[in-house]
Amino acid sequence: MKIQPMKVSSKLQNRLARTVFGLFAVCFLSFAVFGQAATKISQNEFVEARHTSKLLAREVSYRIILPADYKQSEKKRFAVIYLLHGRGGNFKDWTNLTKITRYSSAYNFIIVMPDGGKESWYADNVNLPDDKYETYFIKELIPEIDGKYRTVPDRPNRIVAGLSMGGYGAIKFGLKYPEKFVLAGSFSGAMDAIVKTQNYKHLIKSVADVFGEENSQARKDNDIFKIINEASAEKIKDFPFLFVDCGTEDHQFQSNRNFVALLTDKKVPHEYRQMPGIHNWAFWDSEVQEFLRVADKLMSSKTPKPEK
């Protein structure tokens, strides 16, 4: 049987042609829009580096997140956030256990994640002469970062934050070295652990190994409640803005509430957030996103202060 070719009217031919052209246009525009969007969304990346510390008498590692456009300009400089890990952790924690690399892609911060030792409390150890983590951070790490990377090396462009032990360390650095930081943040910080160690049985040895026995001078010098209580009104004006948050089911919740009550009483500029959460990475992954937003908003509004 001979099959006759199907006759198509000119009107139908025109309609089919318009349909095919329309589909092609949609595909083309979709590809163009997607391609344009893809060029706008760039992913930050982190690198791992190390340097020799005289104060710690060894090589120390850190991870650093560089903004996506860091390589595009050899002259552009960036603000820095130092993110401190918690007790028992290390410099890999923030990039391994949160999405900080992706979250930071929306901002132009250099983010440094140093190694603070397993249980250093970011302090100069009274028992081990080669464990001077506080002095290392201030006198060696910050100059290392400012010298090796294109930072803006001044107070209005330098921020410190951390979780748990690192939250305490970040607030302590902000209060003891207010000329260095415009903002200090704590997530679930161990605010009173070094002076009320009896409330944290699991920390008794850890704290004593670094600060000595109860009522030692080192504990007093590193007590953030004491620093604020003894600060004059003029000194308080020099403090960085403080960001504090804690989960309502966290074992550090009450210590954070007590600390914030003191900040309020002494009129220390701060922001406090509490929400359901425990002492875990799910909470810190959520809160570091909020901190980045606060940091981005606050940093540019601060009046520069000279470094000493």
C-alpha positions as CSV (number, residue, x, y, z in Angstrom):
1,M,0.0,0.0,0.0
2,K,1.4,3.4,-0.9
3,I,1.4,5.9,1.9
4,Q,0.4,9.4,0.8
5,P,2.3,12.3,2.3
6,M,0.3,14.3,4.8
7,K,-0.9,17.6,3.5
8,V,-0.4,20.5,5.9
9,S,-2.1,23.8,5.4
10,S,-0.1,26.9,5.2
11,K,-1.9,28.2,8.3
12,L,-0.9,25.2,10.3
13,Q,2.7,25.4,9.0
14,N,2.9,29.0,10.3
15,R,1.5,27.9,13.7
16,L,4.1,25.1,14.0
17,A,6.9,27.4,13.0
18,R,5.9,29.9,15.6
19,T,5.7,27.2,18.3
20,V,9.1,25.8,17.5
21,F,10.6,29.3,17.4
22,G,8.9,30.1,20.8
23,L,10.4,26.9,22.4
24,F,13.8,27.8,21.0
25,A,13.6,31.3,22.4
26,V,12.5,30.1,25.8
27,C,15.4,27.6,25.9
28,F,17.9,30.3,24.7
29,L,16.7,32.8,27.3
30,S,16.7,30.3,30.1
31,F,20.3,29.3,29.2
32,A,21.3,33.0,29.1
33,V,19.7,33.8,32.4
34,F,21.1,30.8,34.1
35,G,24.6,31.5,32.7
36,Q,24.3,35.1,33.9
37,A,23.3,34.0,37.4
38,A,26.1,31.4,37.5
39,T,28.6,34.1,36.8
40,K,27.3,36.2,39.7
41,I,27.3,33.5,42.3
42,S,30.8,32.7,43.3
43,Q,31.9,30.3,46.0
44,N,34.5,31.3,48.5
45,E,37.3,28.9,49.2
46,F,39.6,28.1,52.1
47,V,43.2,27.4,52.2
48,E,45.3,25.7,54.9
49,A,48.5,27.4,56.0
50,R,51.0,27.2,58.9
51,H,53.7,29.4,60.4
52,T,56.3,29.1,63.1
53,S,55.4,30.5,66.5
54,K,58.3,31.5,68.8
55,L,55.8,31.8,71.7
56,L,54.4,28.3,71.2
57,A,57.8,26.9,70.1
58,R,56.3,25.0,67.2
59,E,54.6,25.3,63.9
60,V,50.9,26.3,64.1
61,S,48.3,25.6,61.5
62,Y,45.2,27.7,60.5
63,R,42.6,27.7,57.8
64,I,41.6,30.9,56.1
65,I,38.7,31.7,53.8
66,L,39.4,34.1,51.1
67,P,36.7,36.1,49.4
68,A,35.8,35.0,45.8
69,D,37.2,38.2,44.3
70,Y,40.4,38.1,46.4
71,K,42.4,37.0,43.3
72,Q,40.7,39.4,40.9
73,S,42.4,42.5,42.3
74,E,45.9,42.8,43.6
75,K,45.1,46.0,45.4
76,K,41.8,45.4,47.1
77,R,41.9,44.8,50.8
78,F,39.5,43.1,53.1
79,A,38.2,43.1,56.7
80,V,39.0,40.1,58.8
81,I,37.0,37.8,61.1
82,Y,38.8,35.5,63.5
83,L,36.7,32.4,64.3
84,L,37.8,30.5,67.4
85,H,37.0,26.8,67.9
86,G,35.9,25.2,71.2
87,R,37.5,23.0,73.8
88,G,38.7,19.7,72.3
89,G,38.5,21.1,68.8
90,N,40.9,22.4,66.2
91,F,41.4,24.8,63.4
92,K,39.5,22.5,60.9
93,D,36.2,22.5,62.9
94,W,34.5,25.5,61.4
95,T,35.0,24.4,57.8
96,N,34.4,20.7,58.5
97,L,31.3,21.0,60.7
98,T,29.5,24.1,59.4
99,K,28.8,25.6,56.0
100,I,30.8,28.7,56.8
101,T,32.7,28.7,53.5
102,R,29.3,28.9,51.6
103,Y,27.8,31.4,54.0
104,S,30.7,33.7,53.8
105,S,30.4,33.9,50.0
106,A,27.7,36.6,50.4
107,Y,30.3,38.9,52.1
108,N,33.8,40.2,51.5
109,F,35.5,39.1,54.7
110,I,38.7,37.2,55.1
111,I,37.9,34.6,57.8
112,V,40.7,33.1,59.8
113,M,40.3,29.9,61.8
114,P,43.3,29.5,64.1
115,D,44.3,26.5,66.1
116,G,43.7,27.3,69.7
117,G,44.9,24.0,71.2
118,K,42.6,21.4,72.7
119,E,42.2,23.1,76.1
120,S,44.2,26.3,76.0
121,W,41.3,28.6,77.0
122,Y,43.0,31.1,74.7
123,A,45.2,32.1,77.6
124,D,48.9,32.1,78.6
125,N,49.3,28.8,80.5
126,V,50.8,29.4,84.0
127,N,52.2,25.8,84.1
128,L,53.6,25.5,80.6
129,P,55.9,28.2,79.4
130,D,55.4,27.2,75.7
131,D,51.6,27.5,75.8
132,K,51.1,31.2,75.6
133,Y,48.0,31.2,73.4
134,E,46.8,34.7,74.3
135,T,50.1,36.4,73.6
136,Y,50.5,34.2,70.5
137,F,47.1,35.3,69.1
138,I,47.7,39.0,69.7
139,K,51.5,39.3,69.0
140,E,52.1,36.7,66.3
141,L,48.9,35.5,64.6
142,I,47.4,38.9,63.8
143,P,50.7,40.2,62.4
144,E,51.1,37.0,60.4
145,I,47.7,37.5,58.8
146,D,48.1,41.2,58.2
147,G,51.5,40.7,56.7
148,K,50.7,37.7,54.5
149,Y,47.2,38.6,53.3
150,R,45.6,41.8,52.0
151,T,43.7,42.7,55.1
152,V,42.7,46.2,56.3
153,P,45.0,46.1,59.3
154,D,43.0,48.3,61.7
155,R,40.4,48.1,64.5
156,P,37.3,49.0,62.4
157,N,38.1,46.1,60.1
158,R,39.0,43.4,62.6
159,I,36.5,41.1,64.4
160,V,36.8,38.1,66.7
161,A,34.2,35.5,67.6
162,G,34.1,31.9,68.8
163,L,32.0,29.1,70.3
164,S,32.1,27.6,73.8
165,M,35.7,27.9,75.0
166,G,36.3,30.1,71.9
167,G,33.3,32.2,72.7
168,Y,34.9,33.0,76.1
169,G,38.2,33.6,74.4
170,A,36.7,36.0,71.8
171,I,35.0,38.1,74.5
172,K,38.1,38.1,76.6
173,F,40.2,39.3,73.7
174,G,37.7,42.0,72.9
175,L,37.7,43.3,76.5
176,K,41.4,43.0,77.1
177,Y,42.5,44.4,73.7
178,P,39.7,46.8,72.8
179,E,42.0,48.8,70.5
180,K,42.3,45.7,68.3
181,F,38.7,44.7,67.6
182,V,35.5,46.5,66.6
183,L,33.3,43.5,67.4
184,A,33.6,40.4,69.6
185,G,31.1,37.6,69.4
186,S,30.3,34.5,71.5
187,F,28.2,31.5,70.6
188,S,27.3,29.4,73.7
189,G,30.4,30.9,75.5
190,A,31.8,29.3,78.6
191,M,31.5,32.7,80.3
192,D,32.2,31.9,84.0
193,A,33.9,28.5,83.7
194,I,37.3,29.7,85.0
195,V,35.9,31.3,88.2
196,K,32.9,29.0,88.9
197,T,34.6,25.7,87.9
198,Q,32.7,23.9,90.7
199,N,29.6,24.3,88.5
200,Y,31.3,22.4,85.7
201,K,32.9,19.2,87.1
202,H,34.1,18.1,83.7
203,L,36.2,21.3,83.4
204,I,38.0,21.4,86.8
205,K,41.2,19.8,85.6
206,S,41.2,21.6,82.3
207,V,40.9,25.0,83.9
208,A,43.4,24.3,86.7
209,D,46.0,23.1,84.2
210,V,45.9,26.5,82.5
211,F,45.1,29.0,85.2
212,G,46.2,27.3,88.4
213,E,44.2,26.6,91.5
214,E,41.1,28.5,92.5
215,N,41.5,32.2,93.3
216,S,44.8,32.3,91.5
217,Q,45.9,35.6,90.0
218,A,45.6,34.2,86.5
219,R,42.0,33.3,87.1
220,K,41.3,36.8,88.3
221,D,43.1,38.5,85.4
222,N,41.1,36.4,82.9
223,D,37.7,36.7,84.5
224,I,35.5,38.6,82.0
225,F,33.0,39.4,84.7
226,K,35.7,41.1,86.8
227,I,37.0,43.0,83.8
228,I,33.6,44.6,83.1
229,N,32.8,45.2,86.8
230,E,36.0,47.1,87.3
231,A,35.9,49.0,84.0
232,S,35.3,52.8,84.3
233,A,32.7,54.5,82.1
234,E,35.5,55.8,79.9
235,K,37.0,52.3,79.5
236,I,33.6,50.9,78.6
237,K,33.4,53.4,75.8
238,D,36.4,51.8,74.3
239,F,35.0,48.3,74.4
240,P,34.1,46.7,71.1
241,F,30.4,45.9,70.4
242,L,29.6,42.5,71.9
243,F,27.4,39.9,70.4
244,V,26.3,37.1,72.7
245,D,23.9,34.2,72.0
246,C,23.1,30.9,73.6
247,G,20.6,28.1,73.3
248,T,17.9,27.9,76.1
249,E,18.7,24.2,76.6
250,D,22.5,24.7,76.7
251,H,24.3,24.0,80.0
252,Q,26.0,27.4,79.5
253,F,22.6,29.2,79.3
254,Q,22.5,30.7,82.8
255,S,26.1,31.9,82.7
256,N,25.3,33.7,79.4
257,R,22.2,35.2,81.0
258,N,24.3,36.4,84.0
259,F,26.9,37.9,81.7
260,V,24.3,39.8,79.7
261,A,22.7,41.1,82.8
262,L,26.0,42.5,83.8
263,L,26.5,44.1,80.3
264,T,23.1,45.7,80.7
265,D,23.8,47.0,84.2
266,K,27.1,48.5,83.2
267,K,25.7,49.9,79.9
268,V,28.1,47.9,77.7
269,P,26.9,48.1,74.1
270,H,25.8,44.6,73.1
271,E,23.3,42.4,71.3
272,Y,21.9,39.3,73.0
273,R,20.0,36.4,71.4
274,Q,18.6,33.3,73.0
275,M,16.6,30.7,71.2
276,P,15.9,26.9,71.5
277,G,19.1,25.0,71.1
278,I,21.8,22.9,72.8
279,H,25.6,22.9,72.9
280,N,26.1,21.5,69.4
281,W,27.2,22.3,65.8
282,A,23.6,22.6,64.5
283,F,23.1,25.6,66.8
284,W,26.5,27.1,65.9
285,D,26.0,26.6,62.2
286,S,22.8,28.6,62.5
287,E,24.2,31.4,64.6
288,V,27.3,32.0,62.6
289,Q,25.0,33.0,59.7
290,E,23.4,35.6,61.9
291,F,26.7,36.8,63.2
292,L,28.0,37.4,59.6
293,R,25.0,39.6,59.0
294,V,25.6,41.6,62.2
295,A,29.3,41.9,61.4
296,D,28.6,43.2,57.9
297,K,26.1,45.8,59.2
298,L,28.0,47.0,62.2
299,M,31.6,47.2,61.0
300,S,31.2,50.1,58.6
301,S,29.3,52.2,61.2
302,K,32.1,52.3,63.7
303,T,34.5,55.2,64.2
304,P,38.1,54.2,63.6
305,K,40.3,54.1,66.7
306,P,44.1,54.0,66.5
307,E,45.9,50.8,67.5
308,K,48.4,51.1,70.4
